[in-house]
Amino acid sequence: GLDGFEKLTAELVPEPSADDPDYKAKCRLLHAASTFYKACQAKGLLPANPLANVSHAVFANDAERDFIGPEACEKLRDLSTVDCKDRHQVLGRLTVLLYSDLAVRRNELAGVQLGDVKPDGGGYEVTLRSAVQKMQDKPPAVLGILFPETNELLDVYLKRFRGSTPGGLLLNSEGGDATGNWLARLVATECERTGVRTYMDRTPSPHALRRGFATCNSAPLGLAMNTAEVASRLRSSIEVVYQHYVVQNPLLAKMKTRAYRKQTQTDPNEEARKHIDALAALKFPEAILKPLRVEHERRTVKLDCSVPETATWMDGAEVLQRLRAKWKLSVCDRKLRSFFRAQHLTDNAGPCGAIRYREDAVDRFLHEHVPADEVMRLMPVVGRSQARSVLARFVTLRIGRVVLLRTADSLRFMQELKSLQQSAPEEPR
């Protein structure tokens, strides 16, 4: 029976007042109840839906559309933090990556069967059957897995842990088909294990992973997908995708804000040069102007910022590896990123909006600079304070604690150190 639910009539449910502080909550509750009665009517349990005329407003503009950002995506794709012999870790990370990569809803992934997954040119593709998707009038959707880490971990799971028994792709701890709720808890556990948080500093949910794909890959970010491509991946309307992931995309807003701020800023180096030129026009002594010019040149060392059409790019880990191999020392990643970004030699077009570096600029930077400490170590007799006083006469740049000298000046620097060494008085025997 319906346990008394059939006794409800439209007259017993007054329309909520817009002045009521709980107006939105009551509207949502009535909408949910109306859905229940609609299902009862469709099953023939009730002759009519007594709540058919209640407001169906969902107040979408009030929703906080949290998501995972580019840094979190990078952390999740780092498979070095997964023990591939541990079924629970593999299943946890794979679930997170599938939600993020396929941009599917919580129960849609739970509904994917083993037979819905097929090899596809070195990777895998997943078929979302119509019955699995939200709004079941949608046609089946074939979604290719895009990121290599997802394909790699899915391959491990299928070969080591899943087996060939028909049923759901993802199995719970008892070996049965995982439900959407079970997968949501698994996502939360894995994200807590790896320290991944959302843009609003919360524990990620499957829907935050879905939104993260759209937010981080809308052009020009990440995979640079246009609105139609994102809408196709999400299986949503172009209008909704454009509003949420272009107009209201916080990552795009930040990028535009940085560009606008740059347009409004004056170049302090150019302003300083103008002041020095003004002093020269006023016939100030060269003894005053020369130190100013040297200091100005020191502070404005820049690399060539032009971007050739054939430019290739590197990720941050590879840049740091090259620096360590060349200079045998470590450079602060954050300081290095700030330096290259100031020279406009980076972009955010890596996977999920990760920062990339111009490869030709990195190679030229390594070729044209040498750590000053490395040169000073070749002249150990000279005291460090004396060597630094000589170094002050040269144009240098600093990245964190590392002071770099132009390679072209290194020989002259050594010659001056040697001259300083020879002019030092000999110690009495």
C-alpha positions in Angstrom: 0.0 0.0 0.0 0.9 3.7 0.0 0.8 4.0 3.8 -1.5 7.1 3.6 0.4 8.9 0.9 -2.8 8.7 -1.2 -4.6 11.0 1.3 -2.6 14.1 0.2 -4.5 16.6 -1.9 -3.5 19.9 -3.5 -5.7 21.8 -1.0 -3.6 20.5 1.9 -0.4 22.0 0.5 -0.4 25.8 0.6 2.0 27.5 -1.8 5.1 28.8 0.1 5.4 32.5 0.5 8.3 34.2 -1.1 8.8 36.2 2.1 9.4 33.0 4.1 13.1 32.6 5.1 12.8 28.9 4.2 11.1 29.6 0.9 13.7 28.0 -1.4 14.1 24.9 0.9 10.3 24.3 0.9 10.1 24.7 -2.9 12.9 22.1 -3.3 11.2 19.7 -0.9 7.8 20.1 -2.7 9.5 19.5 -6.0 11.1 16.3 -4.7 7.8 15.1 -3.3 6.1 15.9 -6.6 8.6 13.7 -8.4 7.7 10.8 -6.0 4.0 11.2 -6.7 4.6 11.5 -10.4 6.3 8.1 -10.2 3.4 6.6 -8.3 1.0 7.9 -10.9 3.1 6.4 -13.7 3.1 3.0 -11.9 -0.7 3.2 -11.7 -0.7 3.4 -7.9 -2.4 6.8 -7.9 -5.0 8.3 -10.3 -3.3 11.8 -10.2 -0.3 13.7 -8.9 -1.6 16.1 -6.2 1.6 18.2 -6.4 1.6 18.5 -10.1 1.3 22.3 -9.9 4.0 23.1 -7.3 7.0 25.2 -8.3 9.7 23.2 -10.0 12.3 26.0 -9.5 15.6 24.6 -8.5 17.3 28.0 -7.9 20.3 27.0 -10.0 22.0 30.4 -9.7 22.4 29.7 -5.9 24.4 26.6 -6.5 28.1 26.5 -5.6 29.7 24.7 -8.5 32.8 23.4 -6.8 35.5 21.6 -8.8 39.0 20.3 -8.7 41.7 22.7 -10.1 44.7 22.0 -12.4 47.1 21.3 -9.5 44.7 18.7 -8.0 44.3 17.1 -11.5 48.1 16.8 -11.8 48.3 15.2 -8.3 45.6 12.7 -9.2 47.4 11.7 -12.4 50.7 11.0 -10.6 50.6 7.2 -10.4 53.8 7.1 -8.3 51.5 7.5 -5.3 49.5 4.3 -6.2 50.6 0.8 -5.2 49.6 -1.1 -8.3 49.7 -4.4 -6.3 47.1 -3.1 -3.9 43.6 -3.6 -5.3 42.0 -1.0 -3.0 44.4 1.7 -4.0 44.1 0.8 -7.7 40.3 0.8 -7.6 40.2 4.1 -5.6 42.5 6.0 -7.9 40.9 4.5 -11.0 37.5 5.5 -9.9 38.7 9.1 -9.3 40.4 9.2 -12.7 37.4 7.8 -14.5 35.0 10.4 -13.0 37.5 13.1 -13.9 38.4 11.8 -17.4 35.0 10.8 -18.6 33.2 13.6 -16.9 30.3 11.3 -15.9 27.8 11.6 -13.1 28.0 9.5 -9.9 25.4 6.8 -10.9 26.4 6.8 -14.5 29.8 5.3 -13.7 28.2 2.8 -11.3 26.0 1.7 -14.2 28.9 0.9 -16.6 29.2 -2.8 -17.2 32.4 -4.7 -18.0 31.1 -5.3 -21.5 30.8 -1.5 -22.0 34.6 -1.1 -22.0 36.5 -1.8 -25.2 40.1 -1.4 -26.3 40.6 1.6 -28.6 43.9 2.2 -30.4 46.2 1.9 -27.4 43.6 3.0 -24.9 40.0 2.3 -23.9 36.6 3.7 -24.8 33.5 3.4 -22.6 29.9 3.2 -23.9 27.3 4.9 -21.7 24.1 3.1 -22.5 20.9 5.2 -22.6 19.5 3.4 -19.5 22.5 4.5 -17.5 22.4 8.2 -18.3 20.5 10.9 -16.5 17.5 11.8 -18.6 17.0 8.4 -20.2 15.8 9.8 -23.5 19.5 10.4 -24.4 21.1 8.2 -27.0 24.1 6.0 -26.1 27.4 7.9 -25.8 30.8 6.5 -26.6 33.5 8.3 -24.6 37.1 7.7 -25.3 39.4 7.8 -22.3 41.7 10.8 -22.9 44.5 10.7 -20.4 47.3 8.1 -20.5 47.3 7.6 -16.7 43.6 6.6 -16.8 44.2 4.1 -19.6 47.2 2.7 -17.8 45.5 2.2 -14.5 42.3 0.7 -16.1 44.6 -1.8 -17.9 46.1 -2.8 -14.6 42.7 -3.1 -12.9 41.3 -5.2 -15.8 44.2 -7.6 -16.0 45.1 -8.0 -12.3 41.9 -7.5 -10.3 38.6 -7.4 -12.2 38.4 -10.8 -13.8 36.1 -11.7 -16.7 32.8 -12.3 -14.7 30.0 -10.3 -16.4 28.6 -7.4 -14.3 29.6 -4.0 -13.3 33.0 -2.6 -14.3 33.8 -1.5 -10.8 33.2 -4.0 -8.0 32.8 -3.3 -4.3 34.7 -4.9 -1.5 32.4 -8.0 -1.5 32.8 -8.5 -5.2 29.3 -7.1 -6.1 28.5 -4.2 -8.4 29.5 -0.9 -6.8 26.7 1.6 -6.3 27.0 5.3 -6.8 27.1 5.9 -3.0 29.8 3.4 -2.5 31.9 5.0 -5.3 31.4 8.4 -3.8 32.8 7.2 -0.5 35.7 5.6 -2.4 36.4 9.0 -4.1 36.4 10.8 -0.8 38.7 8.2 0.8 41.2 8.3 -2.1 41.3 12.1 -2.2 41.9 12.3 1.5 44.7 9.8 1.2 46.4 11.9 -1.5 45.6 15.3 0.1 43.5 16.4 -2.9 41.1 19.2 -2.2 38.6 21.1 -4.4 38.8 24.7 -5.5 36.7 25.7 -2.4 38.9 23.5 -0.1 36.5 20.6 0.3 36.7 16.9 -0.1 36.0 16.1 -3.8 32.8 14.4 -4.9 32.2 12.7 -8.2 30.4 15.8 -9.5 33.3 18.0 -8.5 35.5 15.8 -10.6 33.1 16.1 -13.5 33.0 19.9 -13.2 36.8 19.9 -12.9 37.1 18.4 -16.4 34.9 21.1 -17.9 36.4 24.0 -15.9 40.0 23.1 -16.5 39.7 22.2 -20.2 37.6 25.0 -21.6 39.6 26.8 -24.2 42.3 28.2 -23.9 42.9 26.1 -20.7 44.1 22.5 -20.6 42.9 20.6 -23.7 41.5 23.8 -25.1 38.1 22.4 -25.9 35.5 24.7 -27.4 32.0 25.0 -25.9 30.5 22.4 -28.3 33.2 19.9 -27.5 32.8 20.3 -23.7 29.0 20.1 -24.1 29.4 16.8 -26.0 31.6 15.4 -23.3 29.2 16.4 -20.6 26.2 15.4 -22.7 24.6 18.7 -21.7 23.3 21.7 -23.7 25.7 24.2 -25.2 23.8 27.1 -23.5 24.3 25.6 -20.0 28.0 24.7 -20.7 28.7 28.2 -22.0 27.1 29.9 -19.0 28.8 27.7 -16.4 32.2 26.9 -17.9 32.9 30.0 -20.0 31.0 33.0 -18.6 31.3 31.8 -14.9 34.6 29.9 -15.2 36.8 31.2 -12.3 40.0 30.0 -14.0 39.2 31.9 -17.1 38.3 34.9 -15.0 41.7 34.8 -13.2 43.5 34.6 -16.5 41.7 37.6 -17.9 42.2 39.6 -14.7 46.0 39.0 -15.0 45.9 40.2 -18.6 43.9 43.3 -17.7 46.2 44.1 -14.8 49.2 43.8 -17.0 47.7 46.3 -19.4 47.2 48.8 -16.6 50.7 48.5 -15.2 53.7 50.7 -16.1 57.0 49.1 -16.7 59.3 50.2 -13.8 62.4 49.4 -15.7 61.3 51.7 -18.6 60.5 54.4 -16.1 63.9 54.1 -14.5 65.6 54.3 -17.9 63.7 57.5 -18.7 64.9 59.1 -15.4 68.5 58.1 -16.1 68.2 59.7 -19.6 66.7 62.8 -18.0 69.7 63.1 -15.6 72.0 62.7 -18.6 70.2 65.5 -20.5 70.8 67.7 -17.4 74.5 67.1 -17.7 74.9 65.1 -14.5 78.5 63.7 -14.2 79.2 60.4 -15.7 80.6 59.2 -12.4 77.1 59.3 -11.1 75.3 58.0 -14.1 77.5 54.9 -14.8 76.6 53.1 -11.5 72.9 53.8 -12.2 73.2 52.3 -15.7 74.9 49.2 -14.4 72.4 48.7 -11.6 69.5 49.3 -14.1 71.0 46.7 -16.5 71.4 44.3 -13.6 67.7 44.5 -12.7 66.4 44.3 -16.2 68.1 41.1 -17.5 65.5 39.5 -19.8 65.3 36.6 -22.2 64.0 36.8 -25.8 60.2 36.7 -25.3 59.2 36.1 -29.0 57.4 32.8 -29.5 58.4 31.0 -32.8 55.6 29.1 -34.5 57.6 25.8 -34.0 58.1 26.3 -30.3 58.0 23.2 -28.1 57.1 23.1 -24.5 58.3 21.3 -21.3 56.6 20.6 -17.9 58.1 21.9 -14.7 59.6 18.6 -13.6 61.6 18.2 -16.8 62.9 21.8 -16.5 64.1 21.2 -12.9 65.8 17.9 -14.0 67.7 19.8 -16.8 68.8 22.4 -14.3 70.1 19.9 -11.8 71.9 18.0 -14.6 73.6 21.2 -15.9 74.4 23.0 -12.7 74.5 20.2 -10.1 72.3 22.2 -7.8 68.6 22.6 -6.9 66.5 25.7 -7.8 63.3 26.6 -6.0 60.4 25.5 -8.3 58.2 28.4 -7.3 61.0 31.0 -7.8 61.9 29.5 -11.2 58.2 29.5 -12.3 57.9 33.2 -11.2 61.1 34.1 -13.2 60.0 32.5 -16.4 56.5 33.7 -16.1 57.7 37.3 -15.7 59.6 36.8 -19.0 56.3 35.6 -20.6 58.0 32.2 -21.4 55.3 30.0 -19.9 51.7 29.2 -20.5 48.9 27.2 -18.8 48.1 25.0 -21.7 49.5 21.8 -20.2 47.3 18.9 -19.1 44.4 20.3 -17.0 45.9 23.8 -17.2 49.3 22.9 -15.8 52.2 25.4 -16.5 54.5 24.7 -19.4 57.9 26.3 -20.2 59.3 27.2 -23.6 62.0 24.6 -24.3 64.2 26.8 -26.5 64.1 29.5 -23.8 65.1 27.0 -21.1 68.0 25.7 -23.2 69.2 29.2 -24.0 68.9 30.2 -20.4 71.1 27.3 -19.3 73.6 28.0 -22.1 73.8 31.8 -21.3 74.1 31.6 -17.5 76.2 29.8 -14.9 75.9 29.8 -11.1 78.3 32.4 -9.6 79.2 30.0 -6.8 80.4 27.5 -9.3 82.9 30.0 -10.7 84.0 31.1 -7.3 84.7 27.5 -6.3 87.4 27.5 -9.0 89.3 30.2 -7.1 89.1 28.9 -3.5 92.0 31.0 -2.3 90.0 34.2 -2.6 87.7 34.9 0.3 84.0 34.8 -0.4 83.4 38.4 0.7 86.1 39.6 -1.7 84.8 37.5 -4.5 81.3 38.9 -3.9 82.6 42.4 -4.0 84.1 41.6 -7.5 80.8 39.9 -8.5 78.9 43.1 -7.7 80.6 44.8 -10.7 78.9 42.3 -13.1 75.3 41.9 -14.3 73.7 39.0 -12.5 70.3 37.7 -11.8 68.9 35.8 -8.8 66.4 33.0 -8.7 65.7 32.3 -5.1 69.1 31.8 -3.4 70.9 31.0 -6.7 72.9 33.9 -8.2 73.6 33.5 -11.9 76.3 35.1 -13.9 76.2 35.5 -17.7 78.4 32.8 -19.3 80.0 35.4 -21.5 81.2 37.3 -18.3 82.5 34.2 -16.5 86.0 34.3 -18.0 86.5 38.0 -17.1 85.1 37.3 -13.6 87.7 34.6 -13.2 90.4 36.9 -14.4 89.5 39.6 -11.9 89.4 37.0 -9.2 92.8 35.8 -10.2 94.1 39.4 -10.3 92.7 39.9 -6.8 94.4 36.7 -5.7 97.8 37.8 -7.1 97.6 41.3 -5.6 96.9 39.9 -2.1 100.0 40.2 0.2 101.7 36.9 0.8 101.5 35.5 4.3 104.8 35.5 6.3 106.5 32.2 6.5 
